[in-house]
Amino acid sequence: MTITAYPSLENTPMKLLLSLVLILPTLLATSLYSSAAEARILVSNKPLALIAAATYPAEQIDILVPDGMSPHDYSLRPSDIGKIRQAEKILWAGDHVEPFLAKFAAEASDTEESKTEWLDATELMQEMKLYGSDPHVWLSPELAIAISERIAAWNPAVKEADIAQAKKDHQVFATELTNLVASSKAQLAPLKGSGFFVFHQAYDYWFQAIDIEQLGAFTLSPERKPGVRHIQTMRNQLQNNEVSCILSEPQFSPALINTVVNGLTINQGELDPLAGSSVLTKSAYIDWLSDMTNTLARCLKSEPK
């Protein structure tokens, strides 16, 4: 029997051991990611990934921010850094929404030798002169169509037929999304006189597209607590029957909403601006927005329980 002797770690300097412990996760993540299928794209959040999936193979899309976590205050893990370093193409929302990616995007733009192509959704929206105060740009149908066209051009296919299919998928996506905007307008038109509150100001672009407007939001941003005066104003609107529906979000505690409602009878529904329950398919983005419209319509139509 042959016995192989392995080097002992007993005499290894402590600093070297600590260094190995710290860099091992990143090295492992980089190795695993580089061994994956080629032509994968990295997308910062789920909603943008839904747009990408309309024209790009879903199995070749990686999402950075996990479901249930907000991109506003996300902290990168060592495995995330490995993915970013290895990615050839990255779609992200921009530094005002996802500051954790800003350094990497800046490095790529400052380095002529960079092999990573970045697509900044907010920058594209600003070029289209559509950007407003709401940073949740992925809820703009016009922007989604523009992103879809860019992603179709990223398609890894080499066969002419596959490239043509990617372009066709984009046209189908654009047509179906345009039709959804029109049908959502018609569906909600009779309900425009009913006021509703959203949890935070995240839906401006979609609501503008379908010609409906929330009466108020509990907070402009989940990271900012509303003032006492704001809460009292919303409470007064509820007491005066100005509001037919309140829409919460699955990522956040209902404590704030419960404080404002506090015993009043009011319809409630749930919207998810991060599409946490969606699965990547060609129709996922359109299905997600359609569900939002249906949820809002049900909440506004229903009699208070």
C-alpha positions as CSV (number, residue, x, y, z in Angstrom):
1,M,0.0,0.0,0.0
2,T,1.3,3.4,-0.9
3,I,0.8,6.1,1.7
4,T,0.8,9.7,0.4
5,A,2.0,12.3,2.8
6,Y,0.2,15.7,2.8
7,P,1.8,18.9,4.0
8,S,0.8,19.9,7.5
9,L,-0.8,23.3,8.2
10,E,0.7,23.4,11.7
11,N,3.6,25.5,10.7
12,T,1.8,27.6,8.2
13,P,1.9,31.3,9.2
14,M,-1.4,32.6,10.7
15,K,-1.5,35.5,8.3
16,L,-1.3,33.1,5.3
17,L,-4.1,30.9,6.7
18,L,-6.3,34.0,7.2
19,S,-5.6,35.2,3.7
20,L,-6.6,31.8,2.3
21,V,-9.8,31.8,4.3
22,L,-10.7,35.3,3.1
23,I,-10.0,34.7,-0.6
24,L,-11.3,31.1,-1.0
25,P,-15.0,32.1,-1.4
26,T,-14.2,34.5,-4.2
27,L,-11.8,32.1,-6.0
28,L,-14.4,29.3,-5.7
29,A,-17.2,31.5,-7.0
30,T,-15.1,32.7,-9.9
31,S,-14.1,29.1,-10.8
32,L,-17.7,27.9,-10.7
33,Y,-19.0,30.9,-12.7
34,S,-16.3,30.6,-15.4
35,S,-17.1,27.0,-15.9
36,A,-20.8,27.7,-16.6
37,A,-22.1,27.9,-20.1
38,E,-20.8,30.7,-22.2
39,A,-22.8,33.7,-23.3
40,R,-24.6,34.1,-20.0
41,I,-25.7,37.6,-19.0
42,L,-25.8,39.0,-15.5
43,V,-28.9,41.0,-14.6
44,S,-29.0,43.0,-11.4
45,N,-32.6,42.4,-10.3
46,K,-35.6,40.2,-11.1
47,P,-37.8,42.8,-13.0
48,L,-35.0,43.6,-15.4
49,A,-34.4,39.9,-15.8
50,L,-38.1,39.4,-16.8
51,I,-37.5,41.9,-19.6
52,A,-34.3,40.2,-20.7
53,A,-36.1,36.8,-20.8
54,A,-38.4,38.0,-23.5
55,T,-35.6,37.8,-26.0
56,Y,-32.8,36.0,-24.3
57,P,-32.6,32.3,-23.2
58,A,-33.9,32.2,-19.6
59,E,-31.4,29.5,-18.7
60,Q,-28.5,31.8,-19.6
61,I,-29.6,34.7,-17.4
62,D,-28.2,35.1,-13.9
63,I,-29.9,37.4,-11.4
64,L,-27.7,39.2,-8.8
65,V,-30.2,40.4,-6.1
66,P,-32.0,37.4,-4.6
67,D,-35.8,37.3,-4.3
68,G,-37.1,39.1,-1.2
69,M,-34.2,41.5,-1.0
70,S,-34.3,45.2,-2.0
71,P,-31.7,46.4,-4.6
72,H,-31.6,49.8,-2.8
73,D,-29.5,48.5,0.1
74,Y,-28.1,45.2,-1.1
75,S,-24.6,44.2,0.0
76,L,-22.5,42.1,-2.4
77,R,-21.3,38.7,-1.3
78,P,-17.9,37.2,-2.5
79,S,-19.8,35.0,-4.9
80,D,-21.5,38.1,-6.4
81,I,-18.1,39.7,-7.0
82,G,-17.0,36.6,-8.9
83,K,-20.0,36.8,-11.1
84,I,-19.5,40.5,-11.9
85,R,-15.8,40.0,-12.7
86,Q,-16.6,37.1,-15.1
87,A,-19.7,38.5,-16.8
88,E,-19.4,39.6,-20.4
89,K,-22.7,41.5,-20.4
90,I,-24.5,43.1,-17.5
91,L,-27.9,44.8,-17.3
92,W,-28.5,46.9,-14.3
93,A,-30.8,49.7,-13.1
94,G,-28.1,52.4,-12.5
95,D,-26.2,53.8,-9.5
96,H,-29.1,55.7,-7.9
97,V,-31.0,52.4,-7.4
98,E,-28.1,49.9,-7.2
99,P,-25.1,51.7,-5.7
100,F,-23.4,48.4,-4.9
101,L,-22.6,48.0,-8.7
102,A,-21.5,51.6,-9.3
103,K,-17.8,51.0,-8.7
104,F,-17.7,48.0,-11.1
105,A,-19.6,49.9,-13.8
106,A,-17.2,52.9,-13.4
107,E,-14.2,50.6,-13.6
108,A,-15.5,49.1,-16.9
109,S,-16.1,52.5,-18.4
110,D,-12.7,53.7,-17.4
111,T,-10.9,50.7,-18.8
112,E,-10.6,50.4,-22.6
113,E,-9.6,46.8,-22.3
114,S,-12.7,45.9,-20.3
115,K,-14.5,42.8,-21.8
116,T,-17.7,43.5,-20.0
117,E,-20.5,45.4,-21.8
118,W,-22.8,47.2,-19.4
119,L,-26.4,48.4,-20.1
120,D,-27.6,51.0,-17.6
121,A,-31.5,51.1,-17.7
122,T,-31.7,54.5,-16.2
123,E,-29.2,56.0,-18.5
124,L,-31.1,54.6,-21.5
125,M,-34.3,56.0,-20.1
126,Q,-32.7,59.4,-19.7
127,E,-31.6,59.2,-23.3
128,M,-35.2,58.6,-24.2
129,K,-36.2,61.6,-22.2
130,L,-38.6,59.5,-20.1
131,Y,-37.0,59.6,-16.7
132,G,-38.9,61.2,-13.8
133,S,-38.5,61.2,-10.1
134,D,-39.3,57.5,-9.6
135,P,-36.2,55.4,-9.7
136,H,-38.1,52.1,-10.5
137,V,-37.5,52.5,-14.2
138,W,-38.2,48.8,-15.0
139,L,-41.9,49.6,-14.7
140,S,-41.9,51.8,-17.8
141,P,-43.3,50.0,-20.8
142,E,-41.5,52.2,-23.2
143,L,-38.2,51.5,-21.5
144,A,-38.9,47.8,-21.4
145,I,-39.4,47.7,-25.1
146,A,-36.1,49.6,-25.7
147,I,-34.2,47.2,-23.3
148,S,-35.8,44.2,-25.1
149,E,-34.4,45.4,-28.4
150,R,-30.9,45.8,-26.9
151,I,-31.0,42.4,-25.3
152,A,-32.2,40.8,-28.5
153,A,-29.0,42.0,-30.1
154,W,-27.0,40.3,-27.3
155,N,-28.5,36.9,-28.3
156,P,-25.6,34.4,-28.3
157,A,-27.0,32.5,-31.3
158,V,-24.8,32.1,-34.4
159,K,-27.3,30.7,-36.8
160,E,-29.2,33.2,-38.9
161,A,-32.5,31.5,-38.0
162,D,-31.9,31.9,-34.3
163,I,-30.9,35.5,-34.7
164,A,-34.1,36.1,-36.7
165,Q,-36.1,34.4,-33.9
166,A,-34.6,36.8,-31.3
167,K,-35.7,39.8,-33.4
168,K,-39.2,38.2,-33.8
169,D,-39.4,37.6,-30.1
170,H,-38.7,41.3,-29.5
171,Q,-41.5,42.4,-31.9
172,V,-43.9,40.0,-30.2
173,F,-43.0,41.4,-26.8
174,A,-43.4,45.0,-28.0
175,T,-46.8,44.3,-29.5
176,E,-48.1,42.4,-26.5
177,L,-46.9,45.0,-24.1
178,T,-48.5,47.8,-26.1
179,N,-51.7,45.8,-26.2
180,L,-51.5,45.3,-22.4
181,V,-51.2,49.0,-21.8
182,A,-54.3,49.7,-23.9
183,S,-56.4,46.9,-22.2
184,S,-55.3,48.0,-18.7
185,K,-56.4,51.6,-19.5
186,A,-59.8,50.3,-20.5
187,Q,-60.1,48.0,-17.5
188,L,-59.3,50.7,-15.0
189,A,-61.0,53.6,-16.7
190,P,-64.3,53.1,-14.8
191,L,-62.4,53.0,-11.5
192,K,-60.4,56.2,-11.8
193,G,-62.7,57.9,-9.3
194,S,-61.7,55.5,-6.5
195,G,-58.7,56.6,-4.5
196,F,-56.0,54.1,-3.4
197,F,-52.7,54.1,-1.5
198,V,-49.5,52.2,-2.3
199,F,-46.9,51.3,0.1
200,H,-44.1,53.3,-1.5
201,Q,-43.7,55.4,-4.6
202,A,-42.6,52.7,-7.0
203,Y,-45.2,52.5,-9.7
204,D,-45.3,55.9,-11.3
205,Y,-44.2,54.8,-14.8
206,W,-46.7,51.9,-15.0
207,F,-49.6,54.1,-13.6
208,Q,-48.8,56.9,-16.0
209,A,-48.8,54.4,-18.9
210,I,-52.3,53.1,-17.9
211,D,-53.6,56.5,-17.0
212,I,-54.3,56.1,-13.3
213,E,-52.9,57.7,-10.2
214,Q,-52.5,56.8,-6.6
215,L,-53.9,59.1,-4.0
216,G,-50.9,58.7,-1.9
217,A,-48.0,56.5,-0.7
218,F,-47.1,55.6,2.8
219,T,-43.5,56.4,2.1
220,L,-41.4,57.7,-0.8
221,S,-38.8,55.1,-0.1
222,P,-38.7,52.1,2.3
223,E,-35.5,53.4,3.8
224,R,-37.3,56.6,5.0
225,K,-39.9,56.6,7.7
226,P,-42.9,58.9,7.1
227,G,-43.5,61.9,9.4
228,V,-46.3,62.1,11.9
229,R,-48.1,64.8,9.8
230,H,-48.0,62.5,6.7
231,I,-49.5,59.6,8.6
232,Q,-52.2,61.8,10.1
233,T,-53.1,63.1,6.6
234,M,-53.5,59.6,5.3
235,R,-55.5,58.6,8.3
236,N,-57.9,61.6,7.7
237,Q,-58.3,60.6,4.0
238,L,-59.3,57.0,5.1
239,Q,-61.7,58.4,7.7
240,N,-63.3,60.6,5.0
241,N,-63.8,57.7,2.7
242,E,-61.5,59.1,0.0
243,V,-59.6,55.8,-0.3
244,S,-61.1,52.6,-1.6
245,C,-58.0,50.4,-1.5
246,I,-54.6,50.0,0.2
247,L,-51.8,48.1,-1.6
248,S,-49.0,46.6,0.5
249,E,-45.7,44.9,-0.6
250,P,-44.4,41.5,0.4
251,Q,-40.9,42.7,1.2
252,F,-42.0,44.9,4.1
253,S,-43.8,44.6,7.4
254,P,-47.4,45.7,7.4
255,A,-46.8,47.6,10.7
256,L,-46.9,51.0,9.1
257,I,-50.1,50.2,7.2
258,N,-51.7,48.8,10.3
259,T,-50.8,52.0,12.2
260,V,-52.6,54.2,9.6
261,V,-55.6,51.9,9.2
262,N,-56.0,51.1,12.9
263,G,-59.5,49.6,13.0
264,L,-60.9,51.2,9.9
265,T,-62.5,48.9,7.3
266,I,-60.6,49.2,4.0
267,N,-59.9,46.9,1.0
268,Q,-56.3,45.7,0.8
269,G,-54.3,44.1,-1.9
270,E,-50.6,43.4,-2.6
271,L,-48.3,44.6,-5.3
272,D,-44.7,43.5,-5.7
273,P,-42.5,46.0,-7.5
274,L,-39.6,43.4,-7.5
275,A,-41.6,40.5,-9.1
276,G,-40.4,38.1,-6.5
277,S,-42.9,35.3,-7.4
278,S,-42.3,35.5,-11.1
279,V,-40.4,32.8,-13.1
280,L,-38.3,33.7,-16.1
281,T,-40.3,33.0,-19.3
282,K,-40.8,35.0,-22.5
283,S,-44.1,36.3,-21.2
284,A,-43.2,36.8,-17.6
285,Y,-42.8,40.6,-17.7
286,I,-46.2,41.0,-19.4
287,D,-47.8,38.5,-17.0
288,W,-46.4,40.4,-14.0
289,L,-47.8,43.8,-15.2
290,S,-51.1,42.2,-16.1
291,D,-51.4,40.7,-12.5
292,M,-50.7,44.2,-11.1
293,T,-53.6,45.6,-13.1
294,N,-55.9,42.8,-12.1
295,T,-54.9,43.2,-8.4
296,L,-55.6,46.9,-8.5
297,A,-58.9,46.4,-10.3
298,R,-60.1,43.8,-7.8
299,C,-59.1,45.9,-4.8
300,L,-60.9,49.0,-6.2
301,K,-64.1,47.1,-7.1
302,S,-64.5,45.1,-4.0
303,E,-66.8,46.0,-1.1
304,P,-64.9,46.6,2.1
305,K,-64.8,43.5,4.3
